[in-house]
């Protein structure tokens, strides 16, 4: 919307309205987090009333253990994929340099690994 209303943004003559952009993004993110938050809070409560305290204990232990494993996996795998491109570009891998198939694969790994390590892993900390 801002690009249509203020065409000078693209040329750098007009400063964009950052506050509105951030407000729209924040409101959308909070709205989209409502259902996952409700599920993670209400599941133990409702299952406690239906199945009892032992079930809730098992549910919480299972959730924590699986979340820790998944968080560790995504953080470490994402970091490895992210750093593989840097390692190839450093010249320490014989036969692999910029432009080779290994480097192209590492670029894809970097693209996948960055969000994996920076968003997926830490987001599981909230559930833990």
N, C-alpha and C positions, 0 to 999 in steps of 0.2 A: 504494500500500500504506500509506503513512504517513497519508494522509487517513482511511483506514478505522480504523487502529489508534489514531490520536491526533486525534479530531475537533476538538480545541481549536486546531489549526493554522489552520483557516479563520477563526476568530474572533480570532486573534492572541494567545490566552492561552498557547499552547504553542509552543515553538520547534521547527521541523522538524529532522530529523537530516540536516544538509547533507553531512556527511562520507560517509555511505552513498550518498546520491544522486550525489555527484561520483564516488565510486569506481565505482559501477555504470556511469555514463556514460563514464568514462575507459576502463574495461575493454572496453566495447562498441566504442568508437571505435578502440581499438588492435586489437581482433580484426578489425574490418571493414577496417582498413588493411593487414592482412597480405597479402592476395592482390594488391592493386595494388603494394605494395612488392616482393613477390616477382617480379611480372611485369617491373617496371622494372629490377630488378637481374639477373634470370636471362636476359632476352631477349638482351642483348648477349653474355653468356657462351656461351649455347647456340648462338646464331647464329654466333658466332666459330668454334666447333668445327665447325659444319656447313658454313658458307659461306666462312670465312676472314676475314683482317684487313681487307681492302678493304671487304667488306660491313659489318663492324662500324663502320668509319669513316663510311661513308655513312649507316648507321642513326643513329649518334649526331649527326652534323651535321644530318640531316633532322629528328630529334626536337628538337634544340635550337632550330633555326630556327622550326619550326612551333609549338613551345611558347612561344617569345618572342612571336611574332605573336599567338597566341591570348590570352596573358596581357595584352599591351598592349591588345588589342581589348576584352576583358572588363572590364579596369580602367577604361578610358576611357569605354566605352559605359555601364557601370554608374554611373560618376560623373556622366555627362551626364543619364541618366535620373533619378538620385537628386536632382540639383540642379534639374531642370526644375520640380518642384513648388515648391521654394523661390523660384525666379524668378517663377513665376506669382503666388504668394502675396505677393511683394514689391510687386505693383501696377505693375510696369514693362511688362507686356504689355497692350496696349490691347485691350479687349473680353474679356479673360480674367480672371476673378476667382474667388473661392471659390464652388463650386456650379455653375460652368459645365461644359460638356462637356470643354473643354480641361483644366480643373482635375481632373475625374474621371479623365481619361486620364493626367494627370501623377501622380495618386495610384497608379495601377496601375504606371506607370513607376518610381515611387519604391519600390514593393513589390518589383518585379523587379530594379531597379538596385542596391539596397542589398546583397543577398546576392551579386550578380554581382561587384560591385567589392570586397567585403570577404572573400569566400570563394573564388570560382572563380579569379580572377586570382592571388591569392597562393598558392593550392594548386599552380598550375603551376610556381611557383618551385622547388618541391621536385623536380619532374621535371627542370627545367633543370639 
